[in-house]
Every structure is written in C-alpha cells, then in structure tokens.
Amino acid sequence: MKRIIVCFVIATLLLSGCNKNNLLNASKPVTINLWHNYGGLMKETMDSLIDEFNDTVGKEKGIIINVTAISGSATIHEKLKMIVNDEPGAPELPNITTLYPNTALMLVEKGLLSTIESQFSDEELSMYIPEFLEEGRLPDGNLYVFPTAKSTEVMFINTTIFNRFMKETDVSYKDLYTFEGILNVAKEYYKWTDAKTPDIENDGKTFITYDSLFNMAQTIYRQIDEDLIIDEKLNLSSKGLKSFRNLYFEPAVKGYTAIYDGYGSDLIKTGSVVASIGSTAGVLFYSPTVTYSDNLTEPASYLILPYPVVEGGEKVAIQRGGGMSIIKSNEQEEYAAGIFLKWFTAPEQNLRFISSTGYLPVTNEAINIVNEGSSITDEKVKILLDAIKEMSEDYTFFYTPIIINFDELQNIFNKDIKDYTLRCREEYLNLLDSMDEEQAFNHVSKLFEEFIAQRWEFEY
C-alpha cells in the first residue's frame, strides 16, 4: 500500500509539471500585454529585446509580448490607481507592468497581483542579488515586484570648473566625501565667485544641487541610525531633521546650494552648479559641454564620487529602481509572463538592457561581468562604475518603506521644503540690508522651525 501511495504522489507531481508545460501551444500563441516606463535609449533596447523574444522563445513556446502602454512611472501609478478604485475610464489591466513596491502594495490589497514565487523556483531566485529581491517583497512576506534594473545615488562633478576653483583656493576632492566637507567647499566657491565681481554684492554662485531632497533626508537619517518615516508619518522631532537643516536649508538660504525643481544635469550643463547628487541612472544626461548664460561654451569633464556621508555617520546610501509585476489573470497567462521575466532578466539580456546606462543588472553573474568593466564603452559609465564598486564594498544600502502614502509624503516634502527654503532665501537677502549674515540667518532659521511645526508635526 505504501508503495502504491508513493508512486501515486510521484505520478501526480510529474503530471502537474507536464500540465504546466502543456499550458502553452506554439500554434495557438497567448498574447501578454505589457506596460513599461522605459524611454530613450532604454526604450530602443526594450523594443529590440521584445522583438527578439517574440521571434525566438516566444515563437517556440507560443507567447507574444505586446506593449500596450509606455508611460512615466507616475502615469502608470495613476492608471493603476484608477483601476484599483474602479474609476470611470480606467484602462484594462495588462499582464505585466513596471512599478514600484508602494504601487504594488495598492494592487496586492485588492488581490490583483500574482506572487513571483508561483513562477520561479528557489533555485532560480538564488541567482538574483538578494537585496534587490527583498525590495520587492511586501509586508505579507511574498515577492511581488521582480527586479529588472537597480540604481543608487552618487555625486557628479564638473572637473573643468572644479579644477580652476581648486587651483585658486584651499579645497580638494577629498573634501567632497562628507556633507560637512561639501558645505565648506560650497561656502568657499560662493566667496570665490562673488569676488570675481567686486562691484556687485552677494552674487556668488551655487556649488551643488540635490535631485531629491526626500532621498537626501532619508539617507542622512539612516546614516545617523534614524528613520525619516515612522508609522507612515514623517519623523520631524529628531536630530535627523537638525542635520538635514544644517546640511541643506542653511547652505541653500545662504546661496551655496541650489534651490531647483528639476534635475542637476540641467544646472551643470549651464554652469549654474559644479556638482550634483542624483541617481546613477541619470549618468547619460550629463552634457559633454557647458553653455553659459552669455552663450560661451567649454568642454565638461566629469568625476563621479560615492554618496557623501555625515561626519561620524555610517556609510549608507539609497537603493532605487522599480521592477515588473505579474497581474493575476489565469494560469496560462501568468505562466507565460513568468517565462518572459526569466528570459528578460537572464544575464545576457539584462546586460544588453542596462548597457551604457547607470543602472545595475540584477543577477550575481551579470553584476560580476559589469564589475570587470569588459562590456562598457561609454567613458562616463566607466567612471561611474569606479564609484559603484567603492560603494558596493564599503556601503550599506537601504530601500524606502513600503507604505501606501509614500508618494504623497515624498511629493509634499520635496515641494514644501523647496518652496519655503526659497522664501527664506529671499527674506535672508532682504535682511542683509540691515543685519549681518549671522543675524539674518538666525532670523530665517527660526521661521523654518516654526514652519516645520505648523506644516507637518500636527498634520501627519
């Protein structure tokens, strides 16, 4: 009897495996609709990879990948939100979509996502970088967002300008490894540029800009072992906020740091700043030339350094990048979607997808190939790899909390901090007519503290 039971179990398992293989039929292909947010060079590569899949693996197994939407991540989030809320005019769900974990959480709560584990074995998942997988694991413990490409943040420096500045002042590149060092350099740069026009007061130039103040604040908090977000609320009663104020608000008010609602690569190409801190994925947007306001141009060379650290803090940086999720549908479509994700993220395809970009591949094998640098041709990307190697060896990476209101907190924080800092900058300049710099800043600093208490401490 025991032998009969064992044979029955084995036969059942074998048959279930065969049944899954039999879900697909090359003569009756299943169409898998895909939404993604990849533009520019990545879109071209994406199109090429999808065509290749459809002509090879897809043709053999009976799968057609059909791209039905190409939008920014924010637009995809809004479309998915419309579906979740059953709003009029909501589009039809695709089979696969790119998204961030916080968006995925919204779908999971409505039972709209399939778990990645249902299509990948433990052995298959072991080929991927564990930290990248963990970012896509939601509070229920299941993996819903599969990594396709990841990024972190670094510092981009226009060495053409910095080298001129360095020759005439007592600063060096070593100063740029800490936030405090950057602040000192920025102060010296403001004085250096202000002195170029002695007949005009307070017209020094800003040295640096930050693409995301929210990411900056989160990272500073983590470097001093605190969290910006606790229980889905902003933690603004801590030394973390004081550090952020000292390292962003003060230099921005005094004109050392740019207050800008855009990407640092835009300011660097006009010579408005010398340095920018932003995503590695933006490396290709840094222009090889600088065009000044008087239309004079000059070549721009770059150095890329690891993310700065608060003095006395831990070497911590943010890990960013979404992934792809499989929408719940039927067994055949989910199985076909899983086959595509396995193929798309395999080392050969994944390396082609992220080639000549600042994204990192997602498997251990592919990351080793990238670290060897053998497949990289773009000079800026090669320089970027040196910074990434240093960070991968010395830094701890964190990913953002997976909460429903994350985007809301991020958008409000970024907008309100910039808006109020700009107001304080204008007030500070006006006060300089009747006060010295220290008195003027102390005045606007108190205004900032009052703003924080009134705007957030009670609202959230």
C-alpha positions in Angstrom: 0.0 0.0 0.0 2.8 2.4 0.9 4.5 1.8 -2.4 1.2 2.5 -4.2 0.8 5.8 -2.4 4.4 6.9 -3.1 4.0 6.0 -6.8 0.7 7.9 -6.9 2.3 11.1 -5.4 5.3 10.9 -7.8 3.0 10.4 -10.8 0.8 13.4 -9.6 3.9 15.7 -9.4 5.1 14.6 -12.8 1.7 15.1 -14.3 1.4 18.6 -12.7 4.7 19.6 -14.3 3.6 18.3 -17.7 0.3 20.1 -17.3 2.1 23.4 -16.8 4.3 22.8 -19.9 1.1 22.0 -21.8 -0.4 25.4 -20.9 1.3 26.8 -24.0 0.8 25.9 -27.6 3.0 27.3 -30.4 0.2 27.0 -32.9 -2.1 29.0 -30.6 0.1 31.7 -29.0 -1.1 33.6 -26.0 -0.7 37.4 -26.0 0.8 39.0 -23.0 0.2 42.8 -22.7 3.0 44.8 -21.1 3.2 48.3 -19.7 6.6 49.9 -19.1 8.2 53.2 -18.3 11.4 52.9 -20.2 12.2 55.8 -22.6 15.1 57.0 -24.7 17.9 54.5 -25.3 16.3 52.0 -22.9 13.1 52.0 -25.0 15.1 51.2 -28.1 16.8 48.3 -26.4 13.5 47.2 -24.8 11.8 47.1 -28.3 14.7 45.1 -29.7 14.6 42.6 -26.8 10.9 42.1 -27.1 11.2 41.5 -30.8 13.9 39.0 -30.2 11.9 37.2 -27.6 8.8 37.0 -29.8 10.9 35.7 -32.7 12.7 33.0 -30.6 11.4 31.8 -27.2 8.0 33.3 -27.8 7.6 31.7 -31.2 8.8 28.3 -29.9 6.5 28.2 -26.9 3.6 30.2 -28.1 3.9 33.6 -26.4 3.6 37.1 -27.9 4.7 40.1 -25.8 2.6 43.1 -26.8 3.5 46.6 -25.4 0.2 48.4 -24.8 1.5 51.4 -22.8 4.7 53.3 -22.5 4.5 56.0 -19.8 6.4 57.5 -16.9 6.2 55.7 -13.6 3.9 58.4 -12.2 1.5 58.0 -15.1 1.5 54.2 -14.7 0.8 54.6 -11.0 -2.2 56.8 -11.7 -3.6 54.4 -14.3 -3.3 51.5 -11.8 -4.9 53.7 -9.1 -7.8 54.3 -11.4 -8.2 50.6 -11.9 -8.0 49.9 -8.2 -10.6 52.5 -7.4 -12.8 51.3 -10.3 -12.9 54.8 -11.7 -14.8 55.6 -15.0 -12.5 55.4 -18.0 -10.0 53.2 -16.2 -7.9 51.2 -18.7 -7.8 47.4 -18.8 -5.1 45.8 -16.7 -2.0 44.5 -18.6 -0.4 41.1 -17.8 2.9 42.6 -16.8 3.7 46.2 -15.6 6.6 48.1 -14.4 6.0 49.7 -11.0 7.5 50.4 -7.6 6.7 48.4 -4.4 4.5 51.1 -3.0 2.3 51.0 -6.0 2.3 47.2 -5.9 1.0 47.3 -2.3 -2.1 49.1 -3.6 -2.7 46.3 -6.1 -2.0 43.5 -3.6 -4.6 44.8 -1.2 -7.1 44.4 -4.0 -5.9 40.9 -4.8 -4.6 41.9 -8.3 -1.0 40.7 -8.3 0.4 37.2 -8.6 3.4 36.2 -6.5 6.7 35.8 -8.2 7.3 32.6 -6.3 4.5 31.0 -8.2 6.6 31.2 -11.4 10.2 31.0 -10.0 11.8 28.1 -8.1 14.0 28.8 -5.1 17.0 27.7 -7.2 16.1 30.2 -9.9 15.6 33.0 -7.4 19.0 32.3 -5.8 20.7 33.6 -9.0 19.4 37.1 -8.2 21.0 39.6 -5.8 19.2 39.1 -2.5 18.9 42.8 -1.6 17.2 43.5 -4.9 14.7 40.8 -4.4 13.9 41.9 -0.8 12.9 45.4 -2.0 10.1 43.8 -4.0 8.8 41.7 -1.0 5.7 43.2 0.5 4.6 43.1 4.2 2.8 39.8 3.7 6.2 38.2 3.0 5.6 37.4 -0.6 7.6 38.7 -3.6 5.5 40.7 -6.0 7.9 43.1 -7.7 10.7 41.4 -9.7 13.9 43.4 -10.1 14.8 44.3 -13.7 17.4 47.2 -13.1 18.5 49.0 -10.0 20.3 52.3 -9.2 21.7 54.3 -6.3 22.8 57.9 -5.9 26.2 59.4 -6.4 27.9 62.8 -6.8 28.6 64.1 -10.3 31.3 66.8 -10.5 32.3 69.0 -13.4 36.1 68.8 -13.1 36.7 71.5 -15.7 35.3 74.2 -13.3 36.3 72.5 -10.1 40.0 72.3 -11.1 40.1 76.0 -11.8 38.5 76.7 -8.5 40.8 74.2 -6.7 44.0 75.9 -8.1 43.0 79.3 -6.6 41.7 78.1 -3.2 42.5 75.6 -0.4 40.0 72.9 -1.4 40.4 69.4 -2.8 38.3 66.5 -4.0 38.9 64.8 -0.6 36.6 67.4 0.9 33.7 66.1 -1.1 33.3 62.7 0.7 31.3 64.2 3.6 28.3 66.5 3.7 30.2 68.9 6.0 33.1 69.0 3.6 30.8 69.8 0.8 29.3 72.6 2.8 32.7 74.1 3.4 33.6 73.8 -0.3 30.3 75.3 -1.3 30.9 78.3 1.0 34.4 78.8 -0.5 33.0 78.5 -4.0 30.4 81.2 -3.3 33.1 83.5 -1.9 35.4 82.8 -4.9 32.8 83.5 -7.5 31.4 86.5 -5.6 34.9 88.0 -5.6 35.0 87.9 -9.4 32.6 90.8 -9.4 33.6 93.1 -6.6 31.2 95.8 -7.7 28.2 93.5 -7.1 27.5 92.2 -3.6 26.1 88.7 -2.8 26.2 87.4 -6.4 28.3 84.3 -5.6 27.3 81.1 -7.4 25.8 77.9 -6.0 28.1 74.9 -5.9 25.8 71.9 -5.7 22.2 70.7 -6.2 20.3 67.7 -5.0 17.8 65.9 -7.3 15.7 64.6 -4.4 15.6 66.3 -1.0 13.4 63.5 0.2 16.1 60.9 -0.7 18.8 63.2 0.9 16.8 63.5 4.1 16.1 59.7 4.3 19.8 58.9 3.7 21.0 61.4 6.3 18.6 59.9 8.8 19.8 56.4 8.1 23.5 57.4 8.3 22.9 58.5 11.9 20.7 55.5 12.6 17.3 57.1 12.5 14.3 56.8 10.2 12.6 59.7 8.4 9.3 57.7 8.2 7.9 56.0 11.3 4.4 54.5 11.3 3.6 56.1 8.0 4.4 59.6 9.3 7.3 61.9 8.9 9.7 61.8 11.9 10.5 65.5 12.4 11.2 65.6 16.1 14.8 64.2 15.9 18.4 65.1 15.4 18.0 63.8 11.8 15.9 66.9 11.0 18.6 69.2 12.6 21.3 67.5 10.5 19.1 68.0 7.3 18.5 71.6 8.2 22.2 72.3 8.7 23.3 70.4 5.5 20.6 71.6 3.1 18.5 74.5 4.5 21.4 76.7 5.7 23.6 76.4 2.6 20.5 76.9 0.4 19.4 80.0 2.2 23.0 81.4 2.0 23.3 80.7 -1.7 25.7 77.8 -1.6 23.3 75.1 -2.6 20.7 75.4 -5.5 17.0 75.5 -4.8 15.8 73.9 -8.0 12.7 72.0 -9.1 14.4 69.7 -11.7 17.5 67.6 -12.3 21.0 68.6 -11.6 22.2 67.7 -15.0 20.3 70.7 -16.3 22.1 73.1 -14.0 25.5 71.5 -14.7 25.2 72.0 -18.4 24.6 75.7 -17.9 27.4 76.1 -15.4 24.9 77.1 -12.7 26.4 74.5 -10.4 29.6 72.5 -10.3 28.2 69.3 -8.6 25.0 67.4 -8.5 23.8 64.5 -6.4 21.4 62.2 -8.1 20.6 58.8 -9.5 23.2 56.7 -11.3 20.5 56.2 -13.9 20.9 59.8 -14.9 24.6 59.5 -16.0 23.9 59.9 -19.7 22.1 63.2 -19.2 25.3 65.0 -18.1 26.3 67.1 -21.1 29.9 67.0 -22.5 29.8 70.8 -22.9 28.8 73.7 -20.7 26.9 76.6 -22.2 26.9 79.7 -20.1 24.3 82.5 -20.0 26.4 84.6 -22.3 26.4 81.7 -24.8 30.1 80.9 -24.3 30.8 77.2 -24.2 33.5 74.9 -23.0 34.0 71.2 -22.7 33.0 69.5 -19.5 34.9 66.6 -17.9 33.4 64.6 -15.0 34.4 62.8 -11.8 31.8 60.7 -10.1 32.2 60.1 -6.3 30.3 57.9 -3.9 27.4 59.3 -2.0 28.6 61.7 0.8 28.4 60.7 4.5 27.6 62.8 7.6 30.7 63.2 9.7 30.7 60.4 12.3 27.8 58.6 10.5 27.7 55.2 8.8 28.3 54.8 5.0 24.7 54.3 3.9 23.1 55.0 0.6 19.7 54.5 -1.0 18.9 51.6 -3.3 16.4 52.6 -6.0 14.6 51.2 -9.0 11.3 49.5 -9.6 10.7 46.2 -11.3 8.0 44.2 -13.0 4.9 42.6 -11.6 2.6 39.9 -12.9 -1.1 40.7 -12.8 -3.4 38.0 -11.7 -5.3 36.6 -14.6 -5.3 32.8 -15.4 -2.7 30.1 -15.1 -1.7 30.2 -18.8 -1.1 33.9 -19.0 0.7 34.1 -15.6 3.0 31.2 -16.7 3.8 32.9 -20.0 4.5 36.2 -18.1 6.9 34.3 -15.8 8.8 32.8 -18.8 9.3 36.3 -20.3 10.6 37.7 -17.0 13.1 34.8 -16.6 14.3 35.4 -20.2 14.4 39.2 -19.9 16.4 39.2 -16.6 18.8 36.4 -17.6 22.4 37.8 -17.7 22.8 38.2 -21.4 19.5 40.0 -21.9 19.8 42.0 -18.7 23.3 43.3 -19.6 22.1 44.4 -23.0 19.1 46.2 -21.4 21.3 48.2 -19.0 24.3 48.6 -21.3 25.6 52.2 -21.5 23.3 53.3 -18.6 23.8 53.9 -14.9 21.6 51.0 -14.0 22.9 47.9 -12.3 21.9 44.4 -13.5 20.1 42.1 -11.2 21.8 38.7 -11.2 25.0 37.8 -9.4 26.6 36.6 -12.7 25.7 39.8 -14.6 27.0 42.1 -11.7 30.3 40.3 -11.8 30.6 40.9 -15.5 29.8 44.6 -15.0 32.4 44.9 -12.2 35.0 43.6 -14.7 34.0 46.5 -17.0 34.6 44.5 -20.1 31.3 45.3 -21.7 31.2 49.0 -21.0 32.2 51.5 -23.7 30.8 54.9 -22.5 33.5 56.9 -20.6 31.1 58.4 -18.1 29.7 55.0 -17.3 33.2 53.6 -16.8 33.9 56.4 -14.3 30.6 55.7 -12.6 31.5 52.0 -12.2 34.5 53.0 -10.1 32.2 54.9 -7.7 29.7 52.0 -7.6 32.5 49.5 -6.9 33.7 51.5 -4.0 30.1 51.8 -2.6 29.4 48.1 -3.1 32.4 47.3 -1.0 32.0 49.9 1.8 28.4 51.0 1.9 25.1 49.5 3.3 22.1 50.1 1.0 18.6 50.7 2.2 15.3 50.8 0.3 12.4 53.1 1.1 9.4 52.0 3.3 6.6 50.2 1.5 3.6 52.2 2.6 0.5 53.4 0.7 1.1 57.1 1.4 4.9 57.1 0.5 4.4 59.1 -2.8 2.3 61.6 -1.0 4.8 62.1 1.7 7.6 62.4 -0.8 5.9 64.9 -3.1 4.8 67.1 -0.2 8.2 67.1 1.5 10.1 67.9 -1.7 7.7 70.7 -2.8 7.1 72.3 0.6 10.8 72.3 1.7 11.9 73.8 -1.6 9.2 76.4 -1.6 9.8 77.5 1.9 13.5 77.5 1.6 13.2 79.8 -1.4 11.0 82.2 0.6 13.6 82.1 3.4 16.4 82.8 0.9 14.6 85.9 -0.4 13.9 87.1 3.2 17.6 86.5 4.1 18.8 88.7 1.2 16.4 91.4 2.2 17.6 91.2 5.9 21.2 91.7 4.8 20.5 95.4 4.2 20.0 95.8 7.9 21.7 92.8 9.6 24.9 90.8 9.3 24.8 87.3 7.8 24.6 85.5 11.2 21.7 87.6 12.4 19.9 87.3 9.1 20.2 83.6 9.1 19.2 83.1 12.7 16.0 85.0 11.9 15.0 82.8 9.0 16.1 79.7 10.8 13.5 80.3 13.4 11.0 80.8 10.7 11.9 77.4 9.3 11.4 75.7 12.6 8.0 77.3 13.0 7.1 76.2 9.5 8.0 72.6 10.2 6.0 72.5 13.4 2.9 74.1 11.8 3.1 72.3 8.5 3.8 68.7 9.5 4.0 67.9 13.1 0.3 68.1 13.6 -0.9 67.3 10.1 0.8 63.9 10.0 
